[in-house]
């Protein structure tokens, strides 16, 4: 993981100058009042699931929808003031060849690539959302009026900057916030990718090992990842805590070096919560679409049609999406794990996995 010294200095500056940037952020909409007045937030789409489930692939595909507006790598680290920062970058255009991202997963990016960039904003208003001891679920009852005002204006800024009509966001930590986001945007849609638990957990373990090696080679890595809002893997890793007992079990498993069990509990917790949301009430259930990664890989066109229908995008407004579907490759086979590890994960995720069509008992 190659962190440029200039990039690191910028993130350190934004962390120290957060109060100043908040004040500038409040001034931006005054400067843009006439333009923002014409912009409405219409049926925003939130792509959210456990890391390594296919969220990036889905974001890159849906970013091709006509009128789609997303955050991009270029928005970091001055996310608080996206308009002024993007105008500054426009004065100094730089040609950049695509490079493979740090995950080493054959996804090539430039600063113009769509990416999950909301998390620093949530951290600024809800400091507990990555605490290793606090619960991370947010509902309407946990709302913050200042955040809600700021966030809605921010989304309109992104729509303005990108010249879009629909906002698309990837956020791996948005699952515990679906209820809150559904309250903020009554017409929002949620796309939740899911993946075979054994393959998924194996991928998470490999990424944790990779980012831990990065951190061992460069002590700046954990702080850089924290600034970006990435706590999925690496030394700064924190589980998504939906239940205190299960959250403690994850931490205990990881502390004992049982990476597979820890991530298995996390998989069960997160997708068990999604399952509960799907049965909690018809209003929120109808707005959640669960996408199996294996189905997207095996039947990309049919699966994408289902997704577009769920988010109310006509196929003729997604012509570029169809062209990009050729990027979708076959899903990986279930990894070969030792019997004890496989049994422990299967026992942990069993009922939730069965509910989503992963017959672990048969396997």
FILO-681334 format. One record per atom (N, C-alpha, C): x, y, z. Coordinates in steps of 0.1 Angstrom, whole numbers, plus 5000, padded with zeros to 4 digits. Layout:
REM residues N
XYZ/...
This chain:
REM residues 363
500949885000/500050005000/500950125000/500850204989/501750314987/501050444991/501350505003/500750625008/501750745004/501250834996/502150944993/502251045005/503351095007/503551185019/502651305018/502451355006/501551475005/500051435009/499651315005/498251265008/498151255023/499151195029/499151175044/499051305051/499851405047/499851535053/498451605052/497851585041/496451635039/495451575048/495551445050/494551385059/494751425073/496051445077/496351485090/495851635092/495951715082/495451845083/493951845084/493251765076/491751765077/491251715090/492051625097/491651575110/491751685120/492851765119/493151865129/492251995127/491852015115/491052135111/489652105109/489152005115/487751965113/486752075116/486952145127/485952245131/485952355121/487152395115/487252495105/486552445092/486752325089/486152275076/484652265078/484152235090/482652235092/482152375090/482852475094/482352615092/482352645077/483352605070/483352635056/482252555049/482052435054/481052345048/479652415049/479452485060/478152555062/478052675053/479252735049/479152845041/479052815026/479452695022/479352645008/477952665003/476952615010/475552615004/475052765002/475552855010/475252995008/475753044995/476953004992/477653044979/476852974967/476352854970/475652774959/474152784960/473652874968/472152874971/471352864958/471652944948/470752944936/470852804929/471952744928/472152614921/471452504930/471752504943/471152394951/469652404952/469152514951/467652534952/466952454941/467652424930/467052354919/467252204920/467952154930/468252014931/467451944942/466851834939/466151754948/466851614950/466651554961/467251424964/466151324961/466251254949/465251174944/465651024945/464950944953/465150804954/466650764955/467350814965/468750774966/468950624968/470050574963/470350434964/471550404972/471450324982/472550294991/472850144990/474150124985/474649984983/475449954996/474949855003/475549825016/475549675020/476649635025/476849495029/478249475035/478449365040/479749335046/480849345035/481949405039/483049415029/483349285023/483749285010/484049175002/482849094997/481749164997/480449104992/480149134978/480849234972/480549284959/480049424958/480149494969/479649634970/480349724959/481649704958/482449794949/482049764934/481849634931/481449594918/480049654914/479149644924/477849704921/477849854920/478649924928/478750064927/479250104913/480350034909/480950074896/479950044885/479149944886/478149914876/477050014876/476450044888/475350134889/475750284886/477050314888/477550444885/477350474870/477150374862/476950394847/475550424844/474650424854/473250464851/473150604847/472350634837/472150774833/471750864845/472450974847/472151064857/472651024871/473450914872/474050874885/475050964890/475050994903/476051084909/476551004921/477850984922/478550914933/479650994938/480150964950/481451014955/482550944946/483651014945/484850954938/486050964947/487050894943/488350894951/488851044952/488551124942/489051264942/488451344954/487351304959/486651384970/487451374983/488251274985/489051264997/490351334996/490751405007/490151405021/489251515024/489051615015/488251735019/486751705016/486251605022/484851565020/483851665026/484251735036/483351835042/483051955032/483951975023/483752095014/483952044999/483051954995/483251884982/483251984970/482452084971/482452174959/483752254957/484152324968/485352404967/486552314964/486652194970/487752104967/487752054953/486652014947/486551974934/486852084924/486452204927/486852314918/488352344918/488952324930/490352344931/491052234922/490652104923/491252004915/491052024900/489952084897/489652114883/490652214877/491252294885/492252394881/493552324877/493752204883/495052134882/494751994877/494251984865/493951844860/495151764859/495051634862/496251544862/495851414855/496551374845/496251244839/496851134847/496051034849/496350924858/496050794851/496950704850/496750564845/496050484856/495150394853/494550314863/495550224870/495350214883/496250124891/495350024899/495949914902/495149814910/495049864924/493849864930/493749914943/494449824953/494649874966/495449814976/494949674979/493749644977/493149504980/493749394971/494449434960/494949334951/493949234946/492749294942/491649214937/491249234923/492149284915/491949304901/490949424898/490749504907/489949624905/490849744903/490849804891/491749914888/491050044889/491650144895/491050274898/491850394894/491250504892/491850634891/491150724902/491550844902/490850934912/489450974908/489150934895/487750954890/486850834893/487350734898/486550614900/485550634912/484350574911/483450584922/483850504934/483650554946/484050494958/483250534970/483350444981/482650484993/483350595000/482750705001/483450825008/482650895018/481550835022/480650895032/481150885046/481950775049/482150735063/482750845071/483750925066/484351035075/483251135079/482251155071/481151245075/480351185087/480051055086/479350995098/480250995110/481450965109/482350975120/482451105127/482351215119/482351345124/481251385133/480051325130/478851355138/478451245148/478851125145/478551015154/479950945157/480650995167/482050945170/482050805175/480850755179/480850615185/480650505175/480450545162/480050445152/481150345149/482350365154/483450265152/484050235165/483350255176/483850225189/483850075191/484850015197/484949875199/483949825210/483449925218/482549885229/481049935227/480850035219/479450085217/478750005207/477450015207/476549955196/476450055185/476450005172/476550085161/475250115153/474150045158/472850065151/472350205153/471850265142/471250405143/469850395138/468950455145/467550465141/467050605141/465850635138/465350765139/465450825152/465350745163/465450795176/466950835180/467850795172/469250835175/469750945166/468751005159/469051115149/469751235155/470351305147/471051435150/470551535140/469951645145/469351745135/470451815127/471551845134/472651905126/473151815115/473351695118/473851595108/472851585097/471551575100/470551555090/470551675080/470651795086/470751915077/471951915068/473151885075/474351885068/474351775057/473851655060/473951545051/473151565039/471951615041/471051635029/471651745020/472251845026/472851945017/474051885010/474851805017/475951745011/475551654999/474551575000/474151494989/473751584977/473051694980/472751784969/473951844963/474951874971/476251924965/476851814955/476851694959/477451584951/476651574938/475351584939/474451584927/474851704918/475051824924/475451944916/476851924909/477851874917/479151864912/479251764900/478451654902/478551544892/477551564881/476651664882/475651694872/474651574871/474351514883/473451404883/472051424888/471251324887/469851334891/469451234902/470351124903/470151024913/471451004921/471350994934/472550974942/472750824945/473950774942/474250634945/475450634955/475350554966/476450554976/476750404979/477950374981/478450254987/478850285001/478350205010/478750225024/478650095032/479750025034/479749895041/479149905055/479150025061/478750045075/477250095075/476650105064/475250155063/474250055067/474549925068/473549825072/472949855086/473749885096/473149925109/472450055109/472450125097/471850265096/470650255086/470350145082/469250135072/467950205077/467650175090/466450235095/466450385096/467650435099/467850585100/467750645086/468450585076/468450635063/467050625057/466350515060/464950505055/464050615061/464350655073/463650765079/463950895072/465250915070/465651045064/465151055049/465150945042/464750945028/463650845026/462450885027/461350785026/461250715013/461950765002/461950694989/463250624986/464150614996/465450554994/465350404991/466350354984/466350214981/467750154986/467650024990/468849964996/469249834989/470449834983/470849714977/471849644986/471649524990/472449455000/473049324993/474349334989/474949214984/475349114995/475248984992/475548885001/476348774994/477148705001/478048604994/478148485003/478448364996/478548245004/479448265016/478948225028/479648265040/481148205041/481348085036/482748035036/483648105027/483148135015/484048215006/484148355011/483148415016/483148545021/484148565033/483948475043/484848485054/486348465050/486548365041/487948345037/488548475030/487748545022/488148665016/488548775027/487648785037/487848885047/489148845055/489448725058/490648685065/491848715057/491848695044/492948725035/493248865034/492148955034/492349095033/492949145047/492449085058/493049135071/494549105071/494948985066/496348955066/497149045057/496549085046/497149175036/497349315042/496349365048/496449505053/497249505066/497349395073/498149385085/499649395080/499949335069/501349335064/501649485059/500649545053/500849685049/501249775062/500449755072/500749825085/502049795091/502449675090/503749635096/504949705088/504649725075/505749795067/505649945067/504449995071/504350145071/503350175083/503850245093/503050265105/501950375102/502050435091/500950535088/499650475083/499750345079/498550285073/497350285082/497450235095/496250235103/495550375104/496350475106/495750615107/495150655094/495750625083/495250655070/493850585068/493850455071/492550385070/491450435079/491850475091/490850535100/490250665095/491150745089/490650865083/489750845071/489950735064/489050705053/487750635058/487750595070/486650525076/486650375073/487850315072/487950165070/488450095082/487550015088/487849945100/487549795098/487449745085/487149615082/488249515085/489449555082/490649475084/491849565086/492949495092/494149575095/494149595111/495249655116/495349665130/494249755137/493649845129/492649925134/491249865134/491249735131/489949665129/489049665141/487749695137/486649695148/485449625142/484849535149/483649475143/482449565143/481449545134/480249615134/479349555145/479149635155/478449585167/476949615167/476149505165/474749515166/474149455178/474949375185/474549315198/475849305206/475649345219/476849355228/477549225229/476749115232/477248985235/478048935222/477348935211/477948885198/479148975194/479149105197/480249185194/481449145202/481249115215/482349075224/482848935219/481948855214/482448725209/483348735197/483048835189/483948865177/485248905182/485349005191/486549055196/487348945203/486648855210/487348745217/487948655207/487248615197/487748525187/488948585180/488848705176/490048775170/491248775179/490948805192/492148815201/492848685203/492048575201/492648445202/493248395189/493148485179/493748445166/492748365157/491548345161/490548265154/489848365144/490548395133/489948495124/488648455117/488648325114/487448275106/486248275115/486348235128/485148235136/484748375139/485648475141/485248615143/484448665132/485048645120/484348695108/483048625105/482948495109/481748415108/480648475116/480948505129/479948575138/479548705132/480448785126/480148905120/479148885108/479448785100/478548755089/477148725093/477048645104/475748605109/475048725115/475748815122/475148925128/474549025118/475449055108/475049155098/473849105090/473948985084/472948945075/471648895083/471948855095/470748825104/469948945106/470649055108/469949185110/469149225097/469749205086/469049235073/467849155072/467949025076/466848935075/465748985084/466049035096/465049085105/464449205099/465149295093/464649415087/463649375076/463949265069/463049225058/461649175063/461649145076/460349095082/459749195092/460449305094/460049395105/458849485101/458649505088/457549585083/457649595068/456449605062/456449615047/457049735041/457049845048/457549965042/459049955040/459749915050/461249905048/461649785041/460849675042/461149545035/461149565020/460149645015/460049655001/461149734994/461849805003/462949894998/464349824998/464349705004/465649635005/465649524994/466749524987/466949414977/468249344980/468149214983/469349134986/469849074973/471049084970/471649034958/472748934961/472548814958/473548714960/474648724950/475848744955/477048764946/477148654936/476848534939/476948414930/475948434919/474748484922/473748504911/474248614902/474848724907/475348824898/476348774889/477248684894/478348634886/477748534875/476848444879/476348344871/475348394860/474448494865/473448544856/473448704857/474548764852/474648904854/473548994848/473048954836/472049034830/470749024837/470348904840/469048884847/469048944861/470248934868/470348994881/470349144881/470949204871/471049344870/469649394866/468849324858/467549374855/466649374868/466849274877/466149274890/466549394898/467849434898/468349544906/467749674900/467749694887/467249814881/465849834883/465049724883/463649734886/463449774900/464249724910/464049754924/464349894927/465249954919/465650094922/464950194912/464050134904/463250214895/464050294884/464950214878/465650264866/465250184854/464850254844/464450184831/465650134824/465550014819/466749954812/467350044801/466550124794/467050214784/467850324790/467750344803/468550444810/469850384816/470150264812/471250194818/472050124807/472150184795/472750124784/474250104787/474950194794/476350174797/476550064807/475550034815/475649924825/475749794818/474949774808/475049644800/476349624794/477049734790/478349724784/479349684794/479149724807/480149694817/479949554824/478849494820/478549364826/479649254822/480349284811/481349184807/482449174817/482549274826/483649274836/483349174847/482049134848/481649034859/482248904856/483048844865/483648714863/482948614872/483248484869/482648384876/483048384891/482048354900/482448354914/483348244917/484148274928/485148174932/484448054939/485147944938/484547824945/484747834960/484047764967/484147764982/485647714985/486347794993/487747764996/487847625004/488947565003/489247445010/489847475024/488947465034/489347495047/489447365055/490247365066/490247245074/488947215080/488647095084/487347055088/486847135100/487747155110/487347225122/486947365119/487647435111/487347575107/486047585100/485947495090/484647495082/483447465091/483647365100/482447325108/482147445118/483147515123/482847625133/482047735126/482547775114/481847875106/480447835102/480247715097/478947665093/477947665105/478447615116/477547615128/477147755132/478047845131/477747985135/476748055126/476848035113/476048105103/474848025099/474747905103/473747805097/472447865093/471647905103/470247945100/470148065091/471048165093/470948275084/471348235070/472448155069/472848115056/471748035048/471047945055/469947875049/468847965044/468648065052/467548165048/467848235035/469148245032/469548315019/469948215009/469648095010/469847995000/471247934999/471947935011/473247865011/473047745020/472847625014/472547505022/473747445028/474247505039/475447455045/475347315051/474147285055/473847155061/474147045051/473647065039/473746975028/475246965024/475947075024/477347065021/478146995031/
